[in-house]
Amino acid sequence: MDAVAQVVVAVRDALLDLPDGSLVLVACSGGADSLALAAATARVASRGRLRAGAVVVDHGWTTSASRAARRAAVQLKDLGPDLGLDLVELVRVDAHGPGGPEASARTARYRALDEAATWLGADAVLLGHTLDDQAETVLLGLGRGSGARSLAGMPAVRGLYRRPFLGLRREQTAAACAALGLRPWNDPANADRRYARVRVRELLPQLERALGPGTAEALARTGDLLREDADVLDQLGVELAGAPVDALLAVPSALRRRALLAEARAAGCPAGALTHRHALALEKLLTAVPGTSTDLPGGVAARRGNTLVEFLHSPAIDPA
């Protein structure tokens, strides 16, 4: 099967459950992965069952990056309505914010995609992450000493968002673009070794040479297996949330920590800000004297009550 057929089949299979007439948006950066995704989605939509569009996000970091975003929008418009792209929106965002350039850009990008999906009434938003991205995510989690949830990588479906290319290699999307005459943008940031993901991207071919072909696929498969386990444990933890201290102490640590973290999120802690350090601090409260407390992100405090760990929200509490 040639590269164009591979990307088209991947998109088709990812959208089989959507009802006829659904609007599917593709998040496009101008790189090979997202351009191939947009072209494949256009071909799937051209068969008449679905409608398709694209949202090109311009982070506005540099003049060349903005120029690349505009060029990507033009290329997608040139695919034409005959190939199924009903609309192409170019959205400029402010990618400056807390948490470093990668985190702030990601936050701004998803905010723009959420808003576009709501405004346009989209039934799904497609992201161009590939198997290589998944393997790199698992390696990053390993390097940071993360738990099963972080090592699980990216899900194929989460809410409106879908990742049809998690089973395809980056070389396949590049080949599809070449076959279709698309000109991807090579973002200079993808070669900037200040970013951990760039260094991991360089490491993956070395691992393949050292461990043999299929290493990337094995890492991605590890993420899939860990996600299944993490989903079960997280659900059990949610079911335990709010249980008395004695009940939490009677279950394995992996479950009680998840139960306490679920309560923390419900009380207003940003999920991405809760770390292993916070989980350990919450667990310590179970054996602390009543009245002991610990501060958490998002202006939340957890306090050991007589029989429960209580979560209090107060703007006066500084984020941990």
N, C-alpha and C positions, 0 to 999 in steps of 0.2 A: 504494500500500500504506500503510495507516495505521500509526501509531507502535507500537501493540501488536503488530501482525503483524510489523513490522520487527524488534522485539527478540526475538520468539518464533522467527522464522526464523534469526536470528543465533545463538541458543543451540542450536537444533536442528542447524544445520550444524556447529557446533563440537563436537558430541557424537556425530556419526554413527559414529565408529570404535569407540566403547565397546561392549563386549558387553552383551547383555541382563542386567538385574539389577544393573548397576553402580550404586554410590552416588556421587552428585555433591553436593558441598557448595558453597554460595555464601558467599563472604566479604562480609559486609554491615556498612556503617558507619552506615546510616540515611539517606545521601544519595540523590539521585535515581538516580544510575547503578546503585548496588548494589541499591536497592529494585526498580528495573525489572528488573535481572538476576535477582533472586530470584523475582519474579512470573513472568517468562518461563520460568525453569527449572521452576517448579512446573507451568506449563501443558504444557511438553514432557514432564515426568515423568508427568503425569496420563494420558497416552496409554498408559501401562502398561509401557513397555520399560525404563525406568530408575527408580531411587529418588532422591529429592532431599531435601536438608536445608540448613540455613543456620547459619552461625556468626557471631554478632554480637559484635564486639570492643569492649569498653568500655575506653578508655585511662585513664579515671579522672582526667583533667586538671582538670575542673571539674564542679560539681554539674549544670549544664545539659547537659554532654556525657554524663554518666552517665544523666541522665533521657532524653536523646534515644536512647541505646542501648537502654534498656528499652522506649521507645515503638516503636522499630524492631522489637524482638523480638515485641512484642504484635501489631503490624501483620502480621508474617510468620506468626504463629500463627493470626491471623484469616483468612489465606488458606485455611486448613483442609486436612485430609487429602484432601478430594475434589479439590483442585487439585494434589496430589502432594507437598506438603512433609511428609515423615515425621517430621522433628524440627527443632527450633530451639534452639540452644545459645547462651546469653549468657555470654561469657567476659570476666572482668576481668583486665587485665594491668597491670604496672608499666612505664609508658612513660618512666621517668626513667633516663638512662644516658649514656654517652659519645657524642660526635659531634653534639650539638645535639638539639633537640626532634624535628625531622623524622626524623633518622636513628635516634634511640633508639626512637621510636614505631614506625617501620617494622620495626626488629629485633624488638621485642616482639610486634608484630602477626603477623609471619611465624612466629615461634616458636610462638605460640598456635595458628595455623592448622596448622602442621606436626603439633603434638601432637594436635589434634582429628582431623586426617585419619588419623593412626596409630591413635588410640584407637577411632575409629568405623569404620575400614576403608574409607575413601573411595578411589575410583578416580580422582577428579579434584576439584580445587578451582577454582572460577570466580572471577575478579576483574573488577571493573566498569570498568576503564580504557577510555576512549573514544578516538576519533580525535583529539579535542581534546587529551587527555592526551598522546597520542603526539607531536603537533605541538609541544606545549610542551616535551616532553622533548628533542626534536631542537634546539629553539631554545636551551634551557639548555646543551646540549652545545656548540653553536656559540659561545655567550657565554663559555664557560669554556676555549675552545681545545682541546676534547677530540679524541681520535682517532676512527677509524671505528667502533670498538666502542661508544663512548658515543653517538655520533651515530646509531647503528643503532636506538636506542630500545628499546622493550619487545617481546619476541617474543610471538607469539600463543600459543605452547605452550612451556613449559619444565618438564620433569619432570611433577609432578602438576598444576601450575598452568596455567590456560587463560584467555585473554582474548577472549571472544566478541564484544565490542563495539568492537574496534579499527577496524572499518569504519563505525561509527555516530557521529554528532555528539551532543554533549551535549544539544542541544535536542530530539533525538529521544527520549532517555531521560526527559527532563522531561515531554514530551508523553505518553509511555506511562504515567507515574505519574499524571498528571492524568486520563487516560482511565480508569484503573483505580481511581481514588479513593484513591490512596496519598498520604500526607503526608510528603514528604522533610524531613530536617533540613538547614537551611542552617548549616553549621559556621562560626562567626565567624572561625576561622583562615583560611578561604578568601578572606577580605577583608583579611587582615592583611598590609600591604605590607612588613613586615619580612622576609617570606619571598620568595625570588627567584622561586619558581614563581607566586606571586600576581601579582608585577609582570609576569612573562611572560604570564600569562593576560590581563592588561589590554592587553598589547601586541598580541596576536594579531588582535583586531578592527581595530586600526589598520593592521596589515600587509595585512589583507584589503581595506581601503579604499584603501590606497596601491598595492597590486600587483594587485588584482582578486580576484573570487571564485575559490575553489579553492586559495587559498594554504595553508590548513591541510591539505587533501588532498595538495598537492604536498610539503609538509614530511614528512608521514607516509610518502608514497611514497619520498622520499629515504631515510628511515630503513630502509625495507624493502630498497631496493637496496644500501645500505651494509652491511646485516646479511648479505646473501648474500656480499658480498666479504669481510667480516670473518670469516665462518664458514670460508671456504676458506683464507684466510691463517692463521687460528688453527690449523686442522688441519695445515697444512704446518709451522707452527712447532712443534706438538707432536711431529710426526714427526722434527724436527731436534733436539729436546731431548736433551741428553747427547752431542751430537756434539763431536768435537775442535775446538779453537780454530781450526785452519787451515780446517776445513770450514765453520765459521760465518762466518769472514771472507770466504769465497768466494761467499756468497749475499748478496742485497740486505739492506740494513739492516732493512727492515720484517719480514723473516723471522727474522733472527738475534735481534732484540729479542724477538719473540714466543717463540722457542725458549728464551731465557734466562728470560723471565717464566714460561713453563710450568714450567721447572725450579724456579723460586723458589716457585711455588704448590705444587708437589709436595713441596718441602722444608718446607712449613708456613706460608708467608706468606699472610695473608688476602688473597684476590683483590681485595677492594674497597679495600685499603690500598695496593696497588701503583700508583704514579703514573708519569707520563712521566719524572719526575726519577729514579726508580729504574731505569727502562729505560735511560736514558742512562748511569747509573753502572755498570750491568752491562755495557753495550756497551764502555765504556772499559776494563774489565778485559781484554778480548780483546787489547789492544795494550799492556797494562801488563807490568811485570816480574813474574816468578813471586814469589808471596808477598804481592802487593798484595791488599787486601780491602776490602769495603764492607759496611756493616750495612744490613739490610733489616727491614721490619716483621715482627712475630711472633717476635722472637728468633732470626732467621736471619741468617747472614753468608755472603757469596759471596767466594771466594778464588781468585785466579789460580794454577792449578797449572802444571806443566810443559807439559802438553798439553790440559788441561781446565779449565773453570771449575767449582770444587767448591763445593757448598752444604752448610753446616754448621749444625746447630741446637743452640743452647745457651741455657738459661734465663738465663744470665748476661748475654746480649747484650740491651741495651735496644732496644725497637722503634724503627725509624727514623721 
